[in-house]
Amino acid sequence: MTLQLKVPKIACSACANTIAQAVKTVDPAAVVEADIKTKVVTIQSVKPENEVRKAIASVGYPAL
């Protein structure tokens, strides 16, 4: 499934990398792309949305 999440706190490529690493802790095969300008993170994952959201929030980037 593909998720598009608005992540207001994302500000740079290091933020994007942190988010990607967090998602990969719950789904190592996930594909994560972040657009820093629009603050939208696109995630392709087999895991449920709530698990992905929890993983991102756990590293300080709660998604709206």
mmCIF file of the N, C-alpha and C atoms, coordinates in Angstrom:
data_MODEL
# 
_entry.id   MODEL 
# 
loop_
_atom_site.group_PDB 
_atom_site.id 
_atom_site.type_symbol 
_atom_site.label_atom_id 
_atom_site.label_alt_id 
_atom_site.label_comp_id 
_atom_site.label_asym_id 
_atom_site.label_entity_id 
_atom_site.label_seq_id 
_atom_site.pdbx_PDB_ins_code 
_atom_site.Cartn_x 
_atom_site.Cartn_y 
_atom_site.Cartn_z 
_atom_site.occupancy 
_atom_site.B_iso_or_equiv 
_atom_site.pdbx_formal_charge 
_atom_site.auth_seq_id 
_atom_site.auth_comp_id 
_atom_site.auth_asym_id 
_atom_site.auth_atom_id 
_atom_site.pdbx_PDB_model_num 
ATOM 1   N N  . MET A 1 1  ? 0.839  -1.169 0.000  1.00 0.00 ? 1  MET A N  1 
ATOM 2   C CA . MET A 1 1  ? 0.000  0.000  0.000  1.00 0.00 ? 1  MET A CA 1 
ATOM 3   C C  . MET A 1 1  ? 0.887  1.237  0.000  1.00 0.00 ? 1  MET A C  1 
ATOM 4   N N  . THR A 1 2  ? 0.387  2.297  -0.600 1.00 0.00 ? 2  THR A N  1 
ATOM 5   C CA . THR A 1 2  ? 1.129  3.543  -0.648 1.00 0.00 ? 2  THR A CA 1 
ATOM 6   C C  . THR A 1 2  ? 0.470  4.561  0.269  1.00 0.00 ? 2  THR A C  1 
ATOM 7   N N  . LEU A 1 3  ? 1.278  5.143  1.141  1.00 0.00 ? 3  LEU A N  1 
ATOM 8   C CA . LEU A 1 3  ? 0.794  6.169  2.061  1.00 0.00 ? 3  LEU A CA 1 
ATOM 9   C C  . LEU A 1 3  ? 1.426  7.498  1.691  1.00 0.00 ? 3  LEU A C  1 
ATOM 10  N N  . GLN A 1 4  ? 0.672  8.563  1.801  1.00 0.00 ? 4  GLN A N  1 
ATOM 11  C CA . GLN A 1 4  ? 1.225  9.904  1.663  1.00 0.00 ? 4  GLN A CA 1 
ATOM 12  C C  . GLN A 1 4  ? 0.907  10.631 2.950  1.00 0.00 ? 4  GLN A C  1 
ATOM 13  N N  . LEU A 1 5  ? 1.945  10.958 3.705  1.00 0.00 ? 5  LEU A N  1 
ATOM 14  C CA . LEU A 1 5  ? 1.758  11.580 5.004  1.00 0.00 ? 5  LEU A CA 1 
ATOM 15  C C  . LEU A 1 5  ? 2.389  12.964 5.030  1.00 0.00 ? 5  LEU A C  1 
ATOM 16  N N  . LYS A 1 6  ? 1.683  13.917 5.606  1.00 0.00 ? 6  LYS A N  1 
ATOM 17  C CA . LYS A 1 6  ? 2.208  15.272 5.790  1.00 0.00 ? 6  LYS A CA 1 
ATOM 18  C C  . LYS A 1 6  ? 3.005  15.250 7.102  1.00 0.00 ? 6  LYS A C  1 
ATOM 19  N N  . VAL A 1 7  ? 4.285  15.633 7.032  1.00 0.00 ? 7  VAL A N  1 
ATOM 20  C CA . VAL A 1 7  ? 5.162  15.623 8.202  1.00 0.00 ? 7  VAL A CA 1 
ATOM 21  C C  . VAL A 1 7  ? 5.723  17.042 8.372  1.00 0.00 ? 7  VAL A C  1 
ATOM 22  N N  . PRO A 1 8  ? 5.027  17.886 9.149  1.00 0.00 ? 8  PRO A N  1 
ATOM 23  C CA . PRO A 1 8  ? 5.391  19.302 9.240  1.00 0.00 ? 8  PRO A CA 1 
ATOM 24  C C  . PRO A 1 8  ? 6.806  19.573 9.747  1.00 0.00 ? 8  PRO A C  1 
ATOM 25  N N  . LYS A 1 9  ? 7.368  18.677 10.552 1.00 0.00 ? 9  LYS A N  1 
ATOM 26  C CA . LYS A 1 9  ? 8.679  18.935 11.145 1.00 0.00 ? 9  LYS A CA 1 
ATOM 27  C C  . LYS A 1 9  ? 9.855  18.591 10.233 1.00 0.00 ? 9  LYS A C  1 
ATOM 28  N N  . ILE A 1 10 ? 9.595  18.000 9.077  1.00 0.00 ? 10 ILE A N  1 
ATOM 29  C CA . ILE A 1 10 ? 10.695 17.635 8.177  1.00 0.00 ? 10 ILE A CA 1 
ATOM 30  C C  . ILE A 1 10 ? 11.294 18.917 7.586  1.00 0.00 ? 10 ILE A C  1 
ATOM 31  N N  . ALA A 1 11 ? 12.621 19.033 7.688  1.00 0.00 ? 11 ALA A N  1 
ATOM 32  C CA . ALA A 1 11 ? 13.262 20.281 7.256  1.00 0.00 ? 11 ALA A CA 1 
ATOM 33  C C  . ALA A 1 11 ? 14.468 20.073 6.340  1.00 0.00 ? 11 ALA A C  1 
ATOM 34  N N  . CYS A 1 12 ? 15.014 18.855 6.323  1.00 0.00 ? 12 CYS A N  1 
ATOM 35  C CA . CYS A 1 12 ? 16.238 18.658 5.539  1.00 0.00 ? 12 CYS A CA 1 
ATOM 36  C C  . CYS A 1 12 ? 16.378 17.182 5.156  1.00 0.00 ? 12 CYS A C  1 
ATOM 37  N N  . SER A 1 13 ? 17.423 16.891 4.400  1.00 0.00 ? 13 SER A N  1 
ATOM 38  C CA . SER A 1 13 ? 17.627 15.502 3.969  1.00 0.00 ? 13 SER A CA 1 
ATOM 39  C C  . SER A 1 13 ? 17.966 14.593 5.150  1.00 0.00 ? 13 SER A C  1 
ATOM 40  N N  . ALA A 1 14 ? 18.593 15.129 6.181  1.00 0.00 ? 14 ALA A N  1 
ATOM 41  C CA . ALA A 1 14 ? 18.880 14.311 7.370  1.00 0.00 ? 14 ALA A CA 1 
ATOM 42  C C  . ALA A 1 14 ? 17.571 13.899 8.051  1.00 0.00 ? 14 ALA A C  1 
ATOM 43  N N  . CYS A 1 15 ? 16.604 14.812 8.078  1.00 0.00 ? 15 CYS A N  1 
ATOM 44  C CA . CYS A 1 15 ? 15.283 14.489 8.624  1.00 0.00 ? 15 CYS A CA 1 
ATOM 45  C C  . CYS A 1 15 ? 14.654 13.355 7.811  1.00 0.00 ? 15 CYS A C  1 
ATOM 46  N N  . ALA A 1 16 ? 14.741 13.482 6.500  1.00 0.00 ? 16 ALA A N  1 
ATOM 47  C CA . ALA A 1 16 ? 14.179 12.466 5.610  1.00 0.00 ? 16 ALA A CA 1 
ATOM 48  C C  . ALA A 1 16 ? 14.842 11.113 5.857  1.00 0.00 ? 16 ALA A C  1 
ATOM 49  N N  . ASN A 1 17 ? 16.144 11.106 6.047  1.00 0.00 ? 17 ASN A N  1 
ATOM 50  C CA . ASN A 1 17 ? 16.862 9.851  6.315  1.00 0.00 ? 17 ASN A CA 1 
ATOM 51  C C  . ASN A 1 17 ? 16.427 9.235  7.636  1.00 0.00 ? 17 ASN A C  1 
ATOM 52  N N  . THR A 1 18 ? 16.226 10.072 8.651  1.00 0.00 ? 18 THR A N  1 
ATOM 53  C CA . THR A 1 18 ? 15.777 9.582  9.955  1.00 0.00 ? 18 THR A CA 1 
ATOM 54  C C  . THR A 1 18 ? 14.403 8.933  9.830  1.00 0.00 ? 18 THR A C  1 
ATOM 55  N N  . ILE A 1 19 ? 13.516 9.580  9.087  1.00 0.00 ? 19 ILE A N  1 
ATOM 56  C CA . ILE A 1 19 ? 12.168 9.042  8.879  1.00 0.00 ? 19 ILE A CA 1 
ATOM 57  C C  . ILE A 1 19 ? 12.242 7.716  8.120  1.00 0.00 ? 19 ILE A C  1 
ATOM 58  N N  . ALA A 1 20 ? 13.057 7.670  7.076  1.00 0.00 ? 20 ALA A N  1 
ATOM 59  C CA . ALA A 1 20 ? 13.198 6.442  6.290  1.00 0.00 ? 20 ALA A CA 1 
ATOM 60  C C  . ALA A 1 20 ? 13.717 5.301  7.159  1.00 0.00 ? 20 ALA A C  1 
ATOM 61  N N  . GLN A 1 21 ? 14.706 5.576  7.997  1.00 0.00 ? 21 GLN A N  1 
ATOM 62  C CA . GLN A 1 21 ? 15.260 4.536  8.872  1.00 0.00 ? 21 GLN A CA 1 
ATOM 63  C C  . GLN A 1 21 ? 14.198 4.046  9.858  1.00 0.00 ? 21 GLN A C  1 
ATOM 64  N N  . ALA A 1 22 ? 13.377 4.974  10.368 1.00 0.00 ? 22 ALA A N  1 
ATOM 65  C CA . ALA A 1 22 ? 12.321 4.592  11.314 1.00 0.00 ? 22 ALA A CA 1 
ATOM 66  C C  . ALA A 1 22 ? 11.308 3.673  10.645 1.00 0.00 ? 22 ALA A C  1 
ATOM 67  N N  . VAL A 1 23 ? 10.916 4.008  9.414  1.00 0.00 ? 23 VAL A N  1 
ATOM 68  C CA . VAL A 1 23 ? 9.957  3.174  8.688  1.00 0.00 ? 23 VAL A CA 1 
ATOM 69  C C  . VAL A 1 23 ? 10.560 1.797  8.435  1.00 0.00 ? 23 VAL A C  1 
ATOM 70  N N  . LYS A 1 24 ? 11.825 1.755  8.105  1.00 0.00 ? 24 LYS A N  1 
ATOM 71  C CA . LYS A 1 24 ? 12.476 0.484  7.792  1.00 0.00 ? 24 LYS A CA 1 
ATOM 72  C C  . LYS A 1 24 ? 12.651 -0.408 9.021  1.00 0.00 ? 24 LYS A C  1 
ATOM 73  N N  . THR A 1 25 ? 12.499 0.138  10.234 1.00 0.00 ? 25 THR A N  1 
ATOM 74  C CA . THR A 1 25 ? 12.538 -0.713 11.423 1.00 0.00 ? 25 THR A CA 1 
ATOM 75  C C  . THR A 1 25 ? 11.290 -1.588 11.501 1.00 0.00 ? 25 THR A C  1 
ATOM 76  N N  . VAL A 1 26 ? 10.157 -1.092 10.972 1.00 0.00 ? 26 VAL A N  1 
ATOM 77  C CA . VAL A 1 26 ? 8.929  -1.905 10.977 1.00 0.00 ? 26 VAL A CA 1 
ATOM 78  C C  . VAL A 1 26 ? 8.728  -2.661 9.668  1.00 0.00 ? 26 VAL A C  1 
ATOM 79  N N  . ASP A 1 27 ? 9.325  -2.146 8.575  1.00 0.00 ? 27 ASP A N  1 
ATOM 80  C CA . ASP A 1 27 ? 9.212  -2.814 7.275  1.00 0.00 ? 27 ASP A CA 1 
ATOM 81  C C  . ASP A 1 27 ? 10.502 -2.580 6.490  1.00 0.00 ? 27 ASP A C  1 
ATOM 82  N N  . PRO A 1 28 ? 11.463 -3.510 6.619  1.00 0.00 ? 28 PRO A N  1 
ATOM 83  C CA . PRO A 1 28 ? 12.756 -3.330 5.943  1.00 0.00 ? 28 PRO A CA 1 
ATOM 84  C C  . PRO A 1 28 ? 12.659 -3.182 4.428  1.00 0.00 ? 28 PRO A C  1 
ATOM 85  N N  . ALA A 1 29 ? 11.570 -3.649 3.833  1.00 0.00 ? 29 ALA A N  1 
ATOM 86  C CA . ALA A 1 29 ? 11.416 -3.573 2.376  1.00 0.00 ? 29 ALA A CA 1 
ATOM 87  C C  . ALA A 1 29 ? 10.682 -2.306 1.931  1.00 0.00 ? 29 ALA A C  1 
ATOM 88  N N  . ALA A 1 30 ? 10.321 -1.447 2.856  1.00 0.00 ? 30 ALA A N  1 
ATOM 89  C CA . ALA A 1 30 ? 9.568  -0.235 2.516  1.00 0.00 ? 30 ALA A CA 1 
ATOM 90  C C  . ALA A 1 30 ? 10.387 0.688  1.622  1.00 0.00 ? 30 ALA A C  1 
ATOM 91  N N  . VAL A 1 31 ? 9.670  1.420  0.771  1.00 0.00 ? 31 VAL A N  1 
ATOM 92  C CA . VAL A 1 31 ? 10.281 2.444  -0.079 1.00 0.00 ? 31 VAL A CA 1 
ATOM 93  C C  . VAL A 1 31 ? 9.771  3.785  0.440  1.00 0.00 ? 31 VAL A C  1 
ATOM 94  N N  . VAL A 1 32 ? 10.718 4.661  0.805  1.00 0.00 ? 32 VAL A N  1 
ATOM 95  C CA . VAL A 1 32 ? 10.356 5.943  1.411  1.00 0.00 ? 32 VAL A CA 1 
ATOM 96  C C  . VAL A 1 32 ? 10.933 7.081  0.576  1.00 0.00 ? 32 VAL A C  1 
ATOM 97  N N  . GLU A 1 33 ? 10.070 8.013  0.193  1.00 0.00 ? 33 GLU A N  1 
ATOM 98  C CA . GLU A 1 33 ? 10.506 9.203  -0.531 1.00 0.00 ? 33 GLU A CA 1 
ATOM 99  C C  . GLU A 1 33 ? 9.943  10.410 0.192  1.00 0.00 ? 33 GLU A C  1 
ATOM 100 N N  . ALA A 1 34 ? 10.787 11.416 0.430  1.00 0.00 ? 34 ALA A N  1 
ATOM 101 C CA . ALA A 1 34 ? 10.341 12.614 1.133  1.00 0.00 ? 34 ALA A CA 1 
ATOM 102 C C  . ALA A 1 34 ? 10.551 13.837 0.255  1.00 0.00 ? 34 ALA A C  1 
ATOM 103 N N  . ASP A 1 35 ? 9.549  14.683 0.211  1.00 0.00 ? 35 ASP A N  1 
ATOM 104 C CA . ASP A 1 35 ? 9.653  15.969 -0.478 1.00 0.00 ? 35 ASP A CA 1 
ATOM 105 C C  . ASP A 1 35 ? 9.737  17.033 0.608  1.00 0.00 ? 35 ASP A C  1 
ATOM 106 N N  . ILE A 1 36 ? 10.929 17.559 0.802  1.00 0.00 ? 36 ILE A N  1 
ATOM 107 C CA . ILE A 1 36 ? 11.166 18.500 1.891  1.00 0.00 ? 36 ILE A CA 1 
ATOM 108 C C  . ILE A 1 36 ? 10.386 19.803 1.679  1.00 0.00 ? 36 ILE A C  1 
ATOM 109 N N  . LYS A 1 37 ? 10.238 20.225 0.438  1.00 0.00 ? 37 LYS A N  1 
ATOM 110 C CA . LYS A 1 37 ? 9.522  21.482 0.156  1.00 0.00 ? 37 LYS A CA 1 
ATOM 111 C C  . LYS A 1 37 ? 8.048  21.390 0.535  1.00 0.00 ? 37 LYS A C  1 
ATOM 112 N N  . THR A 1 38 ? 7.394  20.293 0.181  1.00 0.00 ? 38 THR A N  1 
ATOM 113 C CA . THR A 1 38 ? 5.963  20.146 0.467  1.00 0.00 ? 38 THR A CA 1 
ATOM 114 C C  . THR A 1 38 ? 5.714  19.467 1.811  1.00 0.00 ? 38 THR A C  1 
ATOM 115 N N  . LYS A 1 39 ? 6.782  18.917 2.406  1.00 0.00 ? 39 LYS A N  1 
ATOM 116 C CA . LYS A 1 39 ? 6.706  18.197 3.686  1.00 0.00 ? 39 LYS A CA 1 
ATOM 117 C C  . LYS A 1 39 ? 5.816  16.959 3.606  1.00 0.00 ? 39 LYS A C  1 
ATOM 118 N N  . VAL A 1 40 ? 5.812  16.331 2.433  1.00 0.00 ? 40 VAL A N  1 
ATOM 119 C CA . VAL A 1 40 ? 5.033  15.110 2.229  1.00 0.00 ? 40 VAL A CA 1 
ATOM 120 C C  . VAL A 1 40 ? 5.998  13.927 2.087  1.00 0.00 ? 40 VAL A C  1 
ATOM 121 N N  . VAL A 1 41 ? 5.709  12.885 2.844  1.00 0.00 ? 41 VAL A N  1 
ATOM 122 C CA . VAL A 1 41 ? 6.499  11.656 2.777  1.00 0.00 ? 41 VAL A CA 1 
ATOM 123 C C  . VAL A 1 41 ? 5.626  10.579 2.142  1.00 0.00 ? 41 VAL A C  1 
ATOM 124 N N  . THR A 1 42 ? 6.129  9.970  1.076  1.00 0.00 ? 42 THR A N  1 
ATOM 125 C CA . THR A 1 42 ? 5.419  8.896  0.387  1.00 0.00 ? 42 THR A CA 1 
ATOM 126 C C  . THR A 1 42 ? 6.094  7.586  0.768  1.00 0.00 ? 42 THR A C  1 
ATOM 127 N N  . ILE A 1 43 ? 5.286  6.654  1.245  1.00 0.00 ? 43 ILE A N  1 
ATOM 128 C CA . ILE A 1 43 ? 5.819  5.386  1.752  1.00 0.00 ? 43 ILE A CA 1 
ATOM 129 C C  . ILE A 1 43 ? 5.071  4.232  1.093  1.00 0.00 ? 43 ILE A C  1 
ATOM 130 N N  . GLN A 1 44 ? 5.825  3.304  0.519  1.00 0.00 ? 44 GLN A N  1 
ATOM 131 C CA . GLN A 1 44 ? 5.252  2.062  0.007  1.00 0.00 ? 44 GLN A CA 1 
ATOM 132 C C  . GLN A 1 44 ? 5.626  0.974  0.999  1.00 0.00 ? 44 GLN A C  1 
ATOM 133 N N  . SER A 1 45 ? 4.608  0.411  1.652  1.00 0.00 ? 45 SER A N  1 
ATOM 134 C CA . SER A 1 45 ? 4.857  -0.560 2.708  1.00 0.00 ? 45 SER A CA 1 
ATOM 135 C C  . SER A 1 45 ? 3.713  -1.568 2.780  1.00 0.00 ? 45 SER A C  1 
ATOM 136 N N  . VAL A 1 46 ? 4.027  -2.739 3.282  1.00 0.00 ? 46 VAL A N  1 
ATOM 137 C CA . VAL A 1 46 ? 2.998  -3.747 3.503  1.00 0.00 ? 46 VAL A CA 1 
ATOM 138 C C  . VAL A 1 46 ? 2.431  -3.637 4.917  1.00 0.00 ? 46 VAL A C  1 
ATOM 139 N N  . LYS A 1 47 ? 3.041  -2.830 5.749  1.00 0.00 ? 47 LYS A N  1 
ATOM 140 C CA . LYS A 1 47 ? 2.597  -2.671 7.136  1.00 0.00 ? 47 LYS A CA 1 
ATOM 141 C C  . LYS A 1 47 ? 1.399  -1.729 7.215  1.00 0.00 ? 47 LYS A C  1 
ATOM 142 N N  . PRO A 1 48 ? 0.566  -1.895 8.247  1.00 0.00 ? 48 PRO A N  1 
ATOM 143 C CA . PRO A 1 48 ? -0.587 -1.008 8.414  1.00 0.00 ? 48 PRO A CA 1 
ATOM 144 C C  . PRO A 1 48 ? -0.142 0.444  8.681  1.00 0.00 ? 48 PRO A C  1 
ATOM 145 N N  . GLU A 1 49 ? -0.984 1.377  8.266  1.00 0.00 ? 49 GLU A N  1 
ATOM 146 C CA . GLU A 1 49 ? -0.666 2.801  8.406  1.00 0.00 ? 49 GLU A CA 1 
ATOM 147 C C  . GLU A 1 49 ? -0.353 3.177  9.848  1.00 0.00 ? 49 GLU A C  1 
ATOM 148 N N  . ASN A 1 50 ? -1.092 2.622  10.820 1.00 0.00 ? 50 ASN A N  1 
ATOM 149 C CA . ASN A 1 50 ? -0.854 3.006  12.208 1.00 0.00 ? 50 ASN A CA 1 
ATOM 150 C C  . ASN A 1 50 ? 0.549  2.608  12.679 1.00 0.00 ? 50 ASN A C  1 
ATOM 151 N N  . GLU A 1 51 ? 1.074  1.481  12.203 1.00 0.00 ? 51 GLU A N  1 
ATOM 152 C CA . GLU A 1 51 ? 2.436  1.068  12.573 1.00 0.00 ? 51 GLU A CA 1 
ATOM 153 C C  . GLU A 1 51 ? 3.471  2.019  11.977 1.00 0.00 ? 51 GLU A C  1 
ATOM 154 N N  . VAL A 1 52 ? 3.253  2.423  10.739 1.00 0.00 ? 52 VAL A N  1 
ATOM 155 C CA . VAL A 1 52 ? 4.171  3.349  10.074 1.00 0.00 ? 52 VAL A CA 1 
ATOM 156 C C  . VAL A 1 52 ? 4.150  4.693  10.786 1.00 0.00 ? 52 VAL A C  1 
ATOM 157 N N  . ARG A 1 53 ? 2.958  5.176  11.115 1.00 0.00 ? 53 ARG A N  1 
ATOM 158 C CA . ARG A 1 53 ? 2.832  6.456  11.823 1.00 0.00 ? 53 ARG A CA 1 
ATOM 159 C C  . ARG A 1 53 ? 3.533  6.415  13.186 1.00 0.00 ? 53 ARG A C  1 
ATOM 160 N N  . LYS A 1 54 ? 3.367  5.309  13.913 1.00 0.00 ? 54 LYS A N  1 
ATOM 161 C CA . LYS A 1 54 ? 4.016  5.164  15.225 1.00 0.00 ? 54 LYS A CA 1 
ATOM 162 C C  . LYS A 1 54 ? 5.531  5.197  15.080 1.00 0.00 ? 54 LYS A C  1 
ATOM 163 N N  . ALA A 1 55 ? 6.053  4.534  14.069 1.00 0.00 ? 55 ALA A N  1 
ATOM 164 C CA . ALA A 1 55 ? 7.498  4.492  13.862 1.00 0.00 ? 55 ALA A CA 1 
ATOM 165 C C  . ALA A 1 55 ? 8.046  5.889  13.586 1.00 0.00 ? 55 ALA A C  1 
ATOM 166 N N  . ILE A 1 56 ? 7.346  6.651  12.755 1.00 0.00 ? 56 ILE A N  1 
ATOM 167 C CA . ILE A 1 56 ? 7.790  8.004  12.429 1.00 0.00 ? 56 ILE A CA 1 
ATOM 168 C C  . ILE A 1 56 ? 7.694  8.907  13.666 1.00 0.00 ? 56 ILE A C  1 
ATOM 169 N N  . ALA A 1 57 ? 6.599  8.798  14.394 1.00 0.00 ? 57 ALA A N  1 
ATOM 170 C CA . ALA A 1 57 ? 6.420  9.621  15.597 1.00 0.00 ? 57 ALA A CA 1 
ATOM 171 C C  . ALA A 1 57 ? 7.474  9.298  16.655 1.00 0.00 ? 57 ALA A C  1 
ATOM 172 N N  . SER A 1 58 ? 7.907  8.039  16.708 1.00 0.00 ? 58 SER A N  1 
ATOM 173 C CA . SER A 1 58 ? 8.871  7.630  17.737 1.00 0.00 ? 58 SER A CA 1 
ATOM 174 C C  . SER A 1 58 ? 10.235 8.285  17.567 1.00 0.00 ? 58 SER A C  1 
ATOM 175 N N  . VAL A 1 59 ? 10.515 8.802  16.369 1.00 0.00 ? 59 VAL A N  1 
ATOM 176 C CA . VAL A 1 59 ? 11.788 9.503  16.137 1.00 0.00 ? 59 VAL A CA 1 
ATOM 177 C C  . VAL A 1 59 ? 11.591 11.021 16.070 1.00 0.00 ? 59 VAL A C  1 
ATOM 178 N N  . GLY A 1 60 ? 10.418 11.483 16.508 1.00 0.00 ? 60 GLY A N  1 
ATOM 179 C CA . GLY A 1 60 ? 10.200 12.919 16.641 1.00 0.00 ? 60 GLY A CA 1 
ATOM 180 C C  . GLY A 1 60 ? 9.574  13.614 15.457 1.00 0.00 ? 60 GLY A C  1 
ATOM 181 N N  . TYR A 1 61 ? 8.965  12.845 14.530 1.00 0.00 ? 61 TYR A N  1 
ATOM 182 C CA . TYR A 1 61 ? 8.348  13.441 13.343 1.00 0.00 ? 61 TYR A CA 1 
ATOM 183 C C  . TYR A 1 61 ? 6.907  12.962 13.187 1.00 0.00 ? 61 TYR A C  1 
ATOM 184 N N  . PRO A 1 62 ? 6.013  13.412 14.069 1.00 0.00 ? 62 PRO A N  1 
ATOM 185 C CA . PRO A 1 62 ? 4.621  12.954 13.949 1.00 0.00 ? 62 PRO A CA 1 
ATOM 186 C C  . PRO A 1 62 ? 3.997  13.409 12.636 1.00 0.00 ? 62 PRO A C  1 
ATOM 187 N N  . ALA A 1 63 ? 3.254  12.516 12.025 1.00 0.00 ? 63 ALA A N  1 
ATOM 188 C CA . ALA A 1 63 ? 2.587  12.806 10.753 1.00 0.00 ? 63 ALA A CA 1 
ATOM 189 C C  . ALA A 1 63 ? 1.167  13.266 11.018 1.00 0.00 ? 63 ALA A C  1 
ATOM 190 N N  . LEU A 1 64 ? 0.689  14.175 10.171 1.00 0.00 ? 64 LEU A N  1 
ATOM 191 C CA . LEU A 1 64 ? -0.700 14.633 10.298 1.00 0.00 ? 64 LEU A CA 1 
ATOM 192 C C  . LEU A 1 64 ? -1.621 13.694 9.547  1.00 0.00 ? 64 LEU A C  1 
# 
